[in-house]
Amino acid sequence: MSCIGTQQPQLPGELTETGESLPFPTAFIRVYVPLPNGTTLVMEMGTPTMEGWDLFSTMFGNTVSSIRLYNANGSALITSRTTP
């Protein structure tokens, strides 16, 4: 499962020139991978730089699709399933 969206956290006033909190809009992609033991692996990529969104999201997609998880004995933790 994945989620693509925007969030607007606040940059604390002590980090700004005016001393006032400022909104910091950020776009993100979050991917959830449910694991057999009942936990979930969550990966997220976020950026405030929309000019780089295409490049960043492509790199993130490539990273996510390259993940391979294994049990301690070396067997694949998640295997692909195909339906007839």
TIVO-2410 file (N, C-alpha, C; in nm, 3 decimals):
# residues 84
REC num residu      c1      c2      c3 atome chaine
REC   1      M   0.085  -0.116   0.000     N      A
REC   1      M   0.000   0.000   0.000    CA      A
REC   1      M   0.090   0.124   0.000     C      A
REC   2      S   0.045   0.228  -0.065     N      A
REC   2      S   0.122   0.353  -0.066    CA      A
REC   2      S   0.030   0.472  -0.049     C      A
REC   3      C   0.091   0.583  -0.014     N      A
REC   3      C   0.017   0.708   0.007    CA      A
REC   3      C   0.104   0.821  -0.047     C      A
REC   4      I   0.044   0.907  -0.127     N      A
REC   4      I   0.113   1.024  -0.180    CA      A
REC   4      I   0.033   1.146  -0.135     C      A
REC   5      G   0.101   1.245  -0.079     N      A
REC   5      G   0.028   1.361  -0.031    CA      A
REC   5      G   0.119   1.476   0.005     C      A
REC   6      T   0.060   1.570   0.076     N      A
REC   6      T   0.136   1.685   0.126    CA      A
REC   6      T   0.107   1.701   0.274     C      A
REC   7      Q   0.202   1.759   0.342     N      A
REC   7      Q   0.184   1.792   0.483    CA      A
REC   7      Q   0.244   1.930   0.506     C      A
REC   8      Q   0.204   1.994   0.613     N      A
REC   8      Q   0.253   2.129   0.638    CA      A
REC   8      Q   0.295   2.142   0.784     C      A
REC   9      P   0.410   2.081   0.818     N      A
REC   9      P   0.459   2.099   0.955    CA      A
REC   9      P   0.502   2.243   0.977     C      A
REC  10      Q   0.516   2.280   1.104     N      A
REC  10      Q   0.558   2.416   1.138    CA      A
REC  10      Q   0.707   2.419   1.169     C      A
REC  11      L   0.776   2.514   1.111     N      A
REC  11      L   0.916   2.540   1.144    CA      A
REC  11      L   0.914   2.623   1.273     C      A
REC  12      P   0.975   2.574   1.383     N      A
REC  12      P   0.968   2.645   1.511    CA      A
REC  12      P   1.024   2.787   1.504     C      A
REC  13      G   0.964   2.877   1.578     N      A
REC  13      G   1.005   3.017   1.579    CA      A
REC  13      G   1.152   3.039   1.613     C      A
REC  14      E   1.208   2.953   1.699     N      A
REC  14      E   1.349   2.971   1.735    CA      A
REC  14      E   1.443   2.944   1.619     C      A
REC  15      L   1.390   2.889   1.508     N      A
REC  15      L   1.473   2.864   1.390    CA      A
REC  15      L   1.449   2.966   1.279     C      A
REC  16      T   1.362   3.064   1.303     N      A
REC  16      T   1.333   3.163   1.200    CA      A
REC  16      T   1.389   3.299   1.239     C      A
REC  17      E   1.407   3.382   1.139     N      A
REC  17      E   1.461   3.516   1.162    CA      A
REC  17      E   1.365   3.603   1.242     C      A
REC  18      T   1.235   3.587   1.219     N      A
REC  18      T   1.136   3.671   1.287    CA      A
REC  18      T   1.099   3.620   1.426     C      A
REC  19      G   1.134   3.494   1.456     N      A
REC  19      G   1.095   3.436   1.584    CA      A
REC  19      G   0.956   3.376   1.581     C      A
REC  20      E   0.888   3.385   1.468     N      A
REC  20      E   0.754   3.328   1.454    CA      A
REC  20      E   0.761   3.195   1.380     C      A
REC  21      S   0.675   3.103   1.419     N      A
REC  21      S   0.668   2.975   1.349    CA      A
REC  21      S   0.620   2.996   1.206     C      A
REC  22      L   0.674   2.916   1.115     N      A
REC  22      L   0.637   2.927   0.974    CA      A
REC  22      L   0.594   2.791   0.921     C      A
REC  23      P   0.492   2.790   0.835     N      A
REC  23      P   0.455   2.663   0.772    CA      A
REC  23      P   0.565   2.619   0.676     C      A
REC  24      F   0.585   2.488   0.667     N      A
REC  24      F   0.691   2.431   0.584    CA      A
REC  24      F   0.629   2.321   0.499     C      A
REC  25      P   0.565   2.358   0.385     N      A
REC  25      P   0.496   2.259   0.303    CA      A
REC  25      P   0.592   2.155   0.245     C      A
REC  26      T   0.553   2.029   0.255     N      A
REC  26      T   0.635   1.918   0.208    CA      A
REC  26      T   0.547   1.816   0.138     C      A
REC  27      A   0.591   1.769   0.021     N      A
REC  27      A   0.523   1.660  -0.048    CA      A
REC  27      A   0.591   1.529  -0.008     C      A
REC  28      F   0.514   1.419  -0.004     N      A
REC  28      F   0.573   1.293   0.038    CA      A
REC  28      F   0.511   1.174  -0.034     C      A
REC  29      I   0.587   1.066  -0.035     N      A
REC  29      I   0.539   0.934  -0.076    CA      A
REC  29      I   0.571   0.842   0.041     C      A
REC  30      R   0.472   0.767   0.086     N      A
REC  30      R   0.492   0.672   0.196    CA      A
REC  30      R   0.448   0.534   0.147     C      A
REC  31      V   0.528   0.433   0.174     N      A
REC  31      V   0.498   0.296   0.132    CA      A
REC  31      V   0.492   0.209   0.257     C      A
REC  32      Y   0.387   0.126   0.267     N      A
REC  32      Y   0.368   0.033   0.377    CA      A
REC  32      Y   0.382  -0.109   0.325     C      A
REC  33      V   0.469  -0.187   0.387     N      A
REC  33      V   0.487  -0.328   0.349    CA      A
REC  33      V   0.453  -0.413   0.471     C      A
REC  34      P   0.336  -0.479   0.470     N      A
REC  34      P   0.301  -0.566   0.583    CA      A
REC  34      P   0.391  -0.689   0.584     C      A
REC  35      L   0.443  -0.723   0.701     N      A
REC  35      L   0.532  -0.837   0.715    CA      A
REC  35      L   0.458  -0.954   0.781     C      A
REC  36      P   0.503  -1.075   0.756     N      A
REC  36      P   0.434  -1.194   0.809    CA      A
REC  36      P   0.424  -1.199   0.961     C      A
REC  37      N   0.513  -1.131   1.033     N      A
REC  37      N   0.509  -1.135   1.179    CA      A
REC  37      N   0.413  -1.033   1.239     C      A
REC  38      G   0.334  -0.967   1.155     N      A
REC  38      G   0.234  -0.872   1.204    CA      A
REC  38      G   0.282  -0.728   1.212     C      A
REC  39      T   0.409  -0.703   1.187     N      A
REC  39      T   0.460  -0.566   1.186    CA      A
REC  39      T   0.454  -0.511   1.044     C      A
REC  40      T   0.482  -0.385   1.031     N      A
REC  40      T   0.478  -0.320   0.900    CA      A
REC  40      T   0.605  -0.240   0.879     C      A
REC  41      L   0.666  -0.258   0.765     N      A
REC  41      L   0.781  -0.179   0.724    CA      A
REC  41      L   0.725  -0.053   0.657     C      A
REC  42      V   0.768   0.065   0.703     N      A
REC  42      V   0.723   0.191   0.646    CA      A
REC  42      V   0.844   0.265   0.591     C      A
REC  43      M   0.835   0.306   0.464     N      A
REC  43      M   0.940   0.386   0.402    CA      A
REC  43      M   0.875   0.516   0.353     C      A
REC  44      E   0.947   0.627   0.368     N      A
REC  44      E   0.892   0.755   0.325    CA      A
REC  44      E   1.000   0.840   0.261     C      A
REC  45      M   0.961   0.911   0.156     N      A
REC  45      M   1.047   1.010   0.092    CA      A
REC  45      M   0.967   1.140   0.092     C      A
REC  46      G   1.028   1.246   0.138     N      A
REC  46      G   0.960   1.375   0.138    CA      A
REC  46      G   1.054   1.484   0.088     C      A
REC  47      T   0.996   1.587   0.028     N      A
REC  47      T   1.077   1.699  -0.020    CA      A
REC  47      T   0.994   1.827  -0.023     C      A
REC  48      P   1.053   1.939   0.013     N      A
REC  48      P   0.987   2.068  -0.004    CA      A
REC  48      P   1.015   2.125  -0.144     C      A
REC  49      T   1.096   2.055  -0.223     N      A
REC  49      T   1.139   2.104  -0.353    CA      A
REC  49      T   1.062   2.034  -0.464     C      A
REC  50      M   0.952   2.092  -0.505     N      A
REC  50      M   0.868   2.029  -0.607    CA      A
REC  50      M   0.936   2.022  -0.743     C      A
REC  51      E   1.033   2.109  -0.768     N      A
REC  51      E   1.105   2.105  -0.895    CA      A
REC  51      E   1.175   1.971  -0.913     C      A
REC  52      G   1.213   1.906  -0.805     N      A
REC  52      G   1.283   1.779  -0.813    CA      A
REC  52      G   1.192   1.658  -0.793     C      A
REC  53      W   1.061   1.679  -0.784     N      A
REC  53      W   0.968   1.571  -0.750    CA      A
REC  53      W   0.980   1.451  -0.844     C      A
REC  54      D   0.983   1.474  -0.974     N      A
REC  54      D   0.989   1.362  -1.068    CA      A
REC  54      D   1.114   1.277  -1.045     C      A
REC  55      L   1.227   1.341  -1.030     N      A
REC  55      L   1.352   1.269  -1.007    CA      A
REC  55      L   1.349   1.197  -0.873     C      A
REC  56      F   1.307   1.268  -0.766     N      A
REC  56      F   1.305   1.209  -0.632    CA      A
REC  56      F   1.209   1.091  -0.626     C      A
REC  57      S   1.090   1.105  -0.682     N      A
REC  57      S   0.991   0.998  -0.675    CA      A
REC  57      S   1.036   0.876  -0.757     C      A
REC  58      T   1.102   0.899  -0.870     N      A
REC  58      T   1.155   0.788  -0.949    CA      A
REC  58      T   1.263   0.714  -0.872     C      A
REC  59      M   1.353   0.787  -0.809     N      A
REC  59      M   1.460   0.723  -0.730    CA      A
REC  59      M   1.399   0.645  -0.613     C      A
REC  60      F   1.299   0.702  -0.547     N      A
REC  60      F   1.235   0.634  -0.434    CA      A
REC  60      F   1.165   0.508  -0.482     C      A
REC  61      G   1.093   0.516  -0.595     N      A
REC  61      G   1.026   0.399  -0.651    CA      A
REC  61      G   1.125   0.288  -0.684     C      A
REC  62      N   1.239   0.324  -0.740     N      A
REC  62      N   1.342   0.225  -0.771    CA      A
REC  62      N   1.398   0.162  -0.644     C      A
REC  63      T   1.417   0.243  -0.541     N      A
REC  63      T   1.467   0.191  -0.413    CA      A
REC  63      T   1.366   0.094  -0.352     C      A
REC  64      V   1.240   0.133  -0.346     N      A
REC  64      V   1.136   0.048  -0.288    CA      A
REC  64      V   1.123  -0.083  -0.365     C      A
REC  65      S   1.127  -0.077  -0.496     N      A
REC  65      S   1.110  -0.200  -0.575    CA      A
REC  65      S   1.231  -0.292  -0.569     C      A
REC  66      S   1.344  -0.242  -0.518     N      A
REC  66      S   1.463  -0.326  -0.510    CA      A
REC  66      S   1.478  -0.396  -0.374     C      A
REC  67      I   1.388  -0.370  -0.281     N      A
REC  67      I   1.399  -0.429  -0.147    CA      A
REC  67      I   1.374  -0.579  -0.152     C      A
REC  68      R   1.460  -0.653  -0.086     N      A
REC  68      R   1.445  -0.797  -0.071    CA      A
REC  68      R   1.465  -0.827   0.078     C      A
REC  69      L   1.369  -0.891   0.140     N      A
REC  69      L   1.376  -0.924   0.282    CA      A
REC  69      L   1.391  -1.075   0.299     C      A
REC  70      Y   1.478  -1.114   0.394     N      A
REC  70      Y   1.507  -1.256   0.416    CA      A
REC  70      Y   1.495  -1.291   0.563     C      A
REC  71      N   1.459  -1.416   0.590     N      A
REC  71      N   1.462  -1.470   0.725    CA      A
REC  71      N   1.607  -1.492   0.766     C      A
REC  72      A   1.629  -1.518   0.895     N      A
REC  72      A   1.764  -1.542   0.946    CA      A
REC  72      A   1.829  -1.663   0.878     C      A
REC  73      N   1.748  -1.759   0.832     N      A
REC  73      N   1.803  -1.878   0.768    CA      A
REC  73      N   1.833  -1.857   0.620     C      A
REC  74      G   1.809  -1.736   0.569     N      A
REC  74      G   1.839  -1.704   0.430    CA      A
REC  74      G   1.725  -1.723   0.333     C      A
REC  75      S   1.612  -1.775   0.380     N      A
REC  75      S   1.497  -1.791   0.291    CA      A
REC  75      S   1.425  -1.657   0.273     C      A
REC  76      A   1.362  -1.641   0.159     N      A
REC  76      A   1.292  -1.514   0.130    CA      A
REC  76      A   1.177  -1.494   0.228     C      A
REC  77      L   1.170  -1.376   0.288     N      A
REC  77      L   1.063  -1.344   0.382    CA      A
REC  77      L   0.932  -1.317   0.307     C      A
REC  78      I   0.943  -1.249   0.196     N      A
REC  78      I   0.826  -1.217   0.115    CA      A
REC  78      I   0.852  -1.270  -0.025     C      A
REC  79      T   0.759  -1.346  -0.076     N      A
REC  79      T   0.772  -1.397  -0.212    CA      A
REC  79      T   0.657  -1.342  -0.294     C      A
REC  80      S   0.680  -1.325  -0.423     N      A
REC  80      S   0.573  -1.271  -0.508    CA      A
REC  80      S   0.469  -1.379  -0.529     C      A
REC  81      R   0.347  -1.334  -0.544     N      A
REC  81      R   0.236  -1.426  -0.567    CA      A
REC  81      R   0.174  -1.393  -0.700     C      A
REC  82      T   0.144  -1.493  -0.775     N      A
REC  82      T   0.074  -1.472  -0.902    CA      A
REC  82      T  -0.057  -1.547  -0.895     C      A
REC  83      T  -0.159  -1.490  -0.957     N      A
REC  83      T  -0.289  -1.556  -0.961    CA      A
REC  83      T  -0.310  -1.613  -1.100     C      A
REC  84      P  -0.362  -1.735  -1.106     N      A
REC  84      P  -0.383  -1.797  -1.238    CA      A
REC  84      P  -0.486  -1.724  -1.320     C      A
***
